[in-house]
Amino acid sequence: MKGRLIVAGAVMAGALGVSAVPASAHTSLKSSDPAAGATVASPQKLTLTYADPVGFPQVVLTDASGGRHEAGAARAVDNVVTESVKGPLPNGVYTVGWRVVASDGHPVTGEFKFTVAGSSAAPGQAQTPPPSAFVSSAAKSSSGGGGSAGWLWVGLGVVVLALIGGGIAWTRRKRTG
């Protein structure tokens, strides 16, 4: 009897696993302007294009000494995020750190570097951020739960338990009837 229940539960769990729909894929950065590794004149804005629509964008533009150069909040329209650059950038290497929330609810982060050459802007015009401004805001946004994937696993667990319970009830009913 117990053997049948175990087999029935294993068969149901296996069938559920085979028929489960794969989770939505997270998005990825497809391209940027300026491009990663490029040497450019001072840009007026950054444009990041993702594979899928995104929301809640955060973009941080820092120079080699950690000074920040973004102006205002980043804006997302479908799969394109734009961030204005504060003033002309002096010559040097810049790091773009970004964080977006994919359409499946998962935060996605990354960074890349580009170089500014031929600029007449004087160094030292950057606004220096608190040491962990980007990291702390990203941590606040992504903490406190598993997002949509957490609910998917809870729902999957409920379905598996219901199938096992149904199998037990069916086996008992078959034995008594």
C-alpha positions as CSV (number, residue, x, y, z in Angstrom):
1,M,0.0,0.0,0.0
2,K,2.7,2.5,1.0
3,G,4.7,1.4,-2.0
4,R,1.8,2.4,-4.3
5,L,1.5,5.8,-2.7
6,I,5.2,6.4,-3.1
7,V,5.1,5.3,-6.7
8,A,1.9,7.4,-7.4
9,G,3.5,10.4,-5.8
10,A,6.7,10.0,-7.8
11,V,4.8,9.5,-11.1
12,M,2.7,12.7,-10.4
13,A,5.8,14.7,-9.4
14,G,7.6,13.5,-12.5
15,A,4.6,14.3,-14.8
16,L,4.4,17.8,-13.2
17,G,8.1,18.3,-13.8
18,V,7.9,17.3,-17.4
19,S,4.9,19.5,-18.1
20,A,6.2,22.5,-16.1
21,V,6.5,25.7,-18.2
22,P,10.1,27.1,-18.2
23,A,10.6,30.3,-16.2
24,S,10.8,33.6,-18.1
25,A,14.3,34.5,-19.0
26,H,15.9,37.6,-17.5
27,T,16.8,40.3,-19.9
28,S,20.3,41.3,-21.0
29,L,22.0,44.4,-22.2
30,K,22.1,44.2,-26.1
31,S,23.9,47.4,-26.8
32,S,24.9,50.8,-25.4
33,D,25.8,54.3,-26.6
34,P,28.6,54.8,-25.9
35,A,29.5,51.2,-26.5
36,A,31.5,49.1,-24.0
37,G,35.2,49.7,-24.5
38,A,34.7,52.6,-27.0
39,T,36.7,55.8,-27.2
40,V,34.4,58.7,-27.8
41,A,34.0,62.5,-27.4
42,S,32.1,63.5,-24.3
43,P,28.5,62.2,-24.6
44,Q,25.5,64.2,-23.6
45,K,23.5,61.1,-22.6
46,L,23.9,57.3,-22.2
47,T,21.6,55.0,-24.0
48,L,21.2,51.3,-22.9
49,T,19.2,48.9,-25.0
50,Y,18.0,45.6,-23.5
51,A,16.6,42.5,-25.1
52,D,13.3,42.9,-23.4
53,P,11.2,45.8,-21.8
54,V,12.6,46.9,-18.4
55,G,11.5,49.1,-15.5
56,F,12.9,50.9,-12.5
57,P,16.2,51.8,-14.1
58,Q,19.2,53.0,-12.2
59,V,22.4,54.2,-14.0
60,V,25.5,55.5,-12.3
61,L,28.3,57.1,-14.4
62,T,31.6,57.4,-12.5
63,D,35.1,58.5,-13.4
64,A,38.3,56.8,-12.2
65,S,38.3,58.6,-8.9
66,G,34.7,57.7,-8.1
67,G,33.1,61.0,-9.0
68,R,29.6,60.8,-10.4
69,H,28.5,62.4,-13.7
70,E,24.8,61.5,-14.2
71,A,22.2,64.3,-14.3
72,G,18.8,63.4,-13.0
73,A,17.1,60.0,-12.9
74,A,17.4,57.4,-15.6
75,R,14.3,56.9,-17.8
76,A,13.0,53.6,-19.3
77,V,10.8,53.4,-22.3
78,D,10.1,49.7,-23.3
79,N,13.6,48.2,-23.7
80,V,15.6,51.5,-23.9
81,V,17.0,53.3,-20.8
82,T,18.5,56.8,-21.1
83,E,20.5,58.8,-18.6
84,S,21.6,62.4,-19.1
85,V,25.3,63.2,-18.5
86,K,26.1,66.2,-16.3
87,G,28.2,68.6,-18.3
88,P,31.0,67.8,-20.7
89,L,33.2,64.9,-19.4
90,P,36.9,65.4,-19.0
91,N,39.2,63.0,-20.8
92,G,39.5,59.7,-19.0
93,V,38.0,56.2,-18.4
94,Y,34.4,56.1,-17.2
95,T,32.4,53.2,-15.7
96,V,28.6,52.8,-16.3
97,G,26.9,50.8,-13.6
98,W,23.3,49.9,-14.3
99,R,20.4,48.0,-12.7
100,V,17.0,47.4,-14.2
101,V,14.1,45.1,-13.3
102,A,13.3,42.7,-16.1
103,S,9.7,42.0,-17.2
104,D,9.8,38.7,-15.2
105,G,10.4,40.7,-12.0
106,H,14.1,40.0,-11.5
107,P,16.7,42.7,-11.0
108,V,19.5,42.5,-13.5
109,T,22.8,44.5,-13.1
110,G,26.0,45.1,-14.9
111,E,28.7,47.5,-15.8
112,F,31.0,48.5,-18.6
113,K,33.7,51.1,-19.3
114,F,34.3,53.6,-22.1
115,T,36.9,56.3,-22.6
116,V,36.5,60.0,-23.3
117,A,39.2,61.6,-25.5
118,G,39.6,65.0,-27.1
119,S,37.5,66.8,-24.4
120,S,38.3,70.3,-23.4
121,A,36.5,69.9,-20.0
122,A,38.6,70.4,-16.9
123,P,38.9,67.5,-14.5
124,G,37.4,67.9,-11.0
125,Q,33.8,68.8,-11.9
126,A,32.3,65.6,-10.7
127,Q,29.9,65.2,-7.8
128,T,31.3,62.6,-5.4
129,P,28.7,60.1,-4.1
130,P,28.4,58.5,-0.8
131,P,30.7,55.4,-0.9
132,S,28.0,52.9,-1.6
133,A,25.2,54.9,-3.2
134,F,24.5,52.6,-6.1
135,V,25.0,49.4,-4.2
136,S,22.8,50.4,-1.3
137,S,19.9,51.5,-3.5
138,A,20.2,48.2,-5.5
139,A,20.2,46.2,-2.3
140,K,17.1,48.0,-1.0
141,S,15.2,47.3,-4.2
142,S,16.2,43.6,-4.4
143,S,15.9,42.6,-0.7
144,G,12.9,41.3,1.1
145,G,11.6,38.5,-1.1
146,G,12.0,36.1,-3.9
147,G,9.9,38.1,-6.4
148,S,7.8,36.3,-8.9
149,A,10.1,33.2,-8.9
150,G,9.4,32.8,-5.2
151,W,5.6,32.7,-5.8
152,L,6.1,30.3,-8.7
153,W,7.8,27.8,-6.3
154,V,5.1,28.2,-3.7
155,G,2.4,27.6,-6.3
156,L,4.3,24.6,-7.6
157,G,4.6,23.2,-4.1
158,V,0.9,23.6,-3.6
159,V,0.1,21.8,-6.8
160,V,2.4,18.9,-5.9
161,L,0.9,18.6,-2.5
162,A,-2.6,18.6,-4.0
163,L,-1.7,15.9,-6.5
164,I,-0.2,13.7,-3.7
165,G,-3.3,14.3,-1.6
166,G,-5.5,13.4,-4.5
167,G,-3.5,10.2,-5.1
168,I,-3.9,9.2,-1.5
169,A,-7.6,9.9,-1.5
170,W,-8.0,8.0,-4.8
171,T,-6.1,5.0,-3.5
172,R,-8.2,4.9,-0.3
173,R,-11.4,5.2,-2.2
174,K,-10.4,2.5,-4.6
175,R,-9.5,0.2,-1.7
176,T,-12.8,0.7,0.1
177,G,-14.9,0.7,-3.0
